[in-house]
Amino acid sequence: MSVVIVSGSGGLIGSEAAEKFVALGYHVVGIDNDMRKVFFGDDGSTAWNVRRLVSTLGANYEHHHCDIRDREAINSIFARFGSSISAVIHTAAQPSHDWAAREPFTDFDVNAGGTMAMLEACRLHSPQAPFVFCSTNKVYGDTANSLPLHEMPTRYEIDFNHTYSGGIREDMSIDNSLHSVFGASKVAADVMVQEYGRYFDMPTVCFRGGTLTGGSHSASELHGFLAYLMKCNMTGRPYTVFGYQGKQVRDAIHSSDLISAFAFYVAKPTSAAVYNIGGGRTSHCSVLEAITLCQEISGRELTWSYDDTSRVGDHLWWVSDNGAFERDYPAWGLTKDVPGILKEIHATNAANWVS
């Protein structure tokens, strides 16, 4: 039996990974204790998604209600499956800037300490298994805000002659910038994943994503930009735009496209790999543009207000350059863009959110 361990299996990316690797013929062992409900309340709970996985995947999916900070429990799971583990997909995290600042110890213990627990258990029991870490573009801090940007009617845009005009590459420095508490804890985890790859010669990879989204996102105000925006639009809940006049630009990658990249790496792993991954120039928009799209798709107006206080470490403009990954895995490519993603979020959640 070939096993894939997925942490954060109740979340958007983790659940997509569970379904993908079951479809590829693996037995998936999911780890999730619904910490998102602790972070974000009922809006963020992933319990419904775990029930869905258990129901739809049946015997091919085995769930463990386990905290990644519990080293003994994590070690026990890895010890049980040992050399049968074919890959580890680590998506569990505390994902919010704002929440991290409220409880920095918890944020660091989950993001950095939890990643260490997963890495060390993998090293001890299945060092041959590709270890995929869901990192973030926040490891670069606010360095991107120093790029030459032009203010346009609905967005900021980079100077078309700049080296990053096609998207930001992995050669951007992570030093001398404001990361936010969340960004710093993810830096610690990201660097340790690389270190285990180099020092212990393990197949590890960091995927530094931006806006990760899809129809199954348990979105809340503090995390899940596109899904939460559409939820507010569909339910009549007021939405607040924070800073930059709503002209800040994000690229968005659908969870299925991200998990496809994970699967390509697992099939042909390397050691200590690092990739920026996102919607790139194919799939990106500003907050103002996303509001317009949501209103067009739903057919109703959004009630929204503006708060001039920008979030700490927030990016004015972020578009990923996927070139490094595409060169190593040329068969991979994006299949969805922002309008398509928002239409899916609307269709998937219409019955529940509207009622």
Protein Blocks (a to p, Z undefined) as FASTA:
>chain_A
ZZdddehklmmklmmmmmmmmmnopacddddehlmmmmnommlpcklmmmmmmmmnmmmb
ccddddfklmmlmmmmmmmnmmmpnbdcdfbdcfbfklmmmmmmlmmmmmmmmmmmmmmm
mmmmmmmbccdddddfklnmmmlmmpccdddfkbccddfkbmklnopcfkbcfehiaebj
mlmmmmmmmmmmmmmmmmnopacdddddfbdcdjklccdfknojklmmmmmmmnopacdd
eejhlpaccddddfklmmmmmmmmmmmccehiacdddekjmlgcdfklmmmmmmmmnopa
cdddddfbdcehiafbdcddfklmmmmmmmbccfbdfklmmmmmmmmmmmmmmZZ
